[in-house]
Amino acid sequence: MDRLDAYRQLIRTILTEHTKIPYSHGDIQFETVFDRDSDRYLLMILGRYNKRYEHGCLIHIDIIDGKIWIQRDGTEIGVANELVEAGVPKDRIVLGFKSPERRKDTEFAVS
């Protein structure tokens, strides 16, 4: 399996594992969206909390130019940490949700 296929499988596994963690309040469900053609991977939340409909993106990851771009991370653990624990080098992970100026202050790739 080449590196990109390994990244794709790892991302799908991590997002799927997050669907098994119960949401702390309300009747909230998780949905994964895997777009392999565009290398875009999402974990969505939807449901009801206090009579209000909730719908949004909890995690958004893209693979761009062979690197894993974390565009949104609403988890406590941190998807970047999960990727590193799974063996992805930090220089292959971009924290896209941080400004380019702030990325250089992290241990991860700038772009």
N, C-alpha and C positions, 0 to 999 in steps of 0.2 A: 504494500500500500504506500503510495507516495505521500509526501508531507501534507499537501492540501487535502487529500482525502482523509488523512488522519485527523487534521484539524476539523473538518466538517463533521466527522463522526463524533469527535470529542465534544464539540459544541452542542450537537443534538443530544448527546448523553447528558451533559450538564443541565441543559434546559429541561429535558424530560424529568430528571431527578428533582428539579425545583417544583414541578407540578405535583409531586407527592407530599410536599410540605404544606400542611393545612394553613390557610390564612388565619390570622389571629382574631379577626372579628368579622361579623356579617356573613352573608351567604355569597362568598366570593369564589369563583372558579378560575382555573388557569387554562389557557390554550396556547399551544405552540404553533408557530408558523415557520415552516422551513422552505425557503425559496432557493433551491440549489443552483438554478440557472443564474440568479443574481448574487449568489452567496450572501443571502440576507436571512438572519435567524432571529425570531422574536419570541418572547414569552409575554403573553397578554393576560391581563386580569379583567374579569367581568362578573357582574352580579349586583346584589343589593346590599347596602349597608345603611341602616337608619332611614329606610324608605327612599333612599337615593340610589340611583343607578350608577354604578362605577364601571368604567371601561377605560383601559389605558395600557400602556406598554411598561412592563416592569424591567425587562432586559431586551436590549437590541444589540446584536453583534453582526458585523459585516466582515467578510474577508476581502481585503483590497490589496492588490499587488503582493500577494503572498503573506500578508500580515493580518493578524486578527485585530480588528478595530472594535472596541467596546464603545458604542454610541450612547448607551443608556444602561445604568446599573442601579436598580432600586433595591438591592439586597444588602443585608448587614454583613455577610461574609465577604462579598466582593468577588465578582466573576474572575477578575484578573488573578486573584489569589488561588482560585480553584484551578485555573489554567496552568499556573506555575506549579502547583502541587501535582498536576497530571503530567508535568514534564515539558511544558512549552517554555522555551527560553524567553526571558523578559524583553529581549530585543526584537521579538516577533509579535509583541502585544502593544497596541497603541490605545491610550486612554482618550478616545475621540471626544468624550464629554468634557474634557479639560481644554482650555484655550491653548493654542500652539506655544505661547509664551510660558505657560505653567507646566506643559508636558516636559520641558527640559529639566525641571526640578524633581521629576519622578525617576524611579529606577527603570521605567519602561521606555519603549521606543518613542521617538519624537514624531515620526511619520513613516 
